[in-house]
Amino acid sequence: MFEPDRARQRWHRFLLVWMMGTALWLAALLIAQAAIRPAPAFSVMAPLLVGVPALALGLGAVLLRRRARR
């Protein structure tokens, strides 16, 4: 009866953690870019900027689905 609510709550918690982690990751990259001289090129920073949060979102979604099937 309460299983869909728990699954939704788990998904919402994951999204909140992912958003906070992404914000911290972006802040760390901005600090690193400001500290490194000469600043890294866009081609170096762009895959890190987009790839790591996208990978975390994908892996988290896969893990949540696997856990829901059990």
C-alpha positions in Angstrom: 0.0 0.0 0.0 2.7 2.5 0.9 5.3 1.1 -1.5 4.8 3.7 -4.3 5.1 6.5 -1.7 8.4 5.0 -0.4 9.8 4.7 -4.0 8.8 8.2 -4.8 10.4 9.5 -1.5 13.6 7.5 -2.3 13.7 9.1 -5.8 13.2 12.6 -4.4 15.9 12.1 -1.8 18.3 10.9 -4.5 17.5 13.9 -6.7 18.2 16.3 -3.7 21.5 14.6 -3.0 22.4 14.6 -6.7 21.6 18.4 -6.9 23.7 19.2 -3.9 26.5 17.0 -5.1 26.4 18.7 -8.5 26.4 22.2 -7.0 29.5 21.2 -4.9 31.2 19.7 -7.9 30.6 22.9 -10.0 31.9 25.0 -7.1 35.0 22.9 -6.8 35.6 23.1 -10.6 35.2 26.9 -10.5 37.7 27.2 -7.6 40.1 24.9 -9.4 39.8 26.9 -12.6 40.4 30.1 -10.7 43.5 28.7 -8.9 45.2 27.1 -12.0 47.2 29.5 -14.1 46.9 29.5 -17.0 43.3 28.5 -16.8 42.4 25.2 -18.3 40.8 25.3 -21.8 37.1 24.8 -22.3 37.7 21.5 -24.0 39.3 20.2 -20.7 36.7 21.5 -18.3 33.5 20.9 -20.3 33.6 17.1 -20.1 34.3 17.3 -16.4 31.6 19.9 -15.9 28.9 17.9 -17.7 30.1 14.3 -17.6 30.6 13.7 -13.9 27.1 14.8 -12.8 25.5 13.0 -15.8 27.4 9.8 -14.9 26.3 10.2 -11.2 22.7 10.7 -12.3 22.7 7.7 -14.6 24.4 5.4 -12.0 22.1 6.5 -9.2 19.0 5.9 -11.4 20.2 2.4 -12.3 20.9 1.6 -8.6 17.5 2.8 -7.5 15.8 0.7 -10.1 17.7 -2.4 -9.2 16.9 -1.8 -5.5 13.2 -1.3 -6.4 13.1 -4.6 -8.2 14.3 -6.6 -5.1 
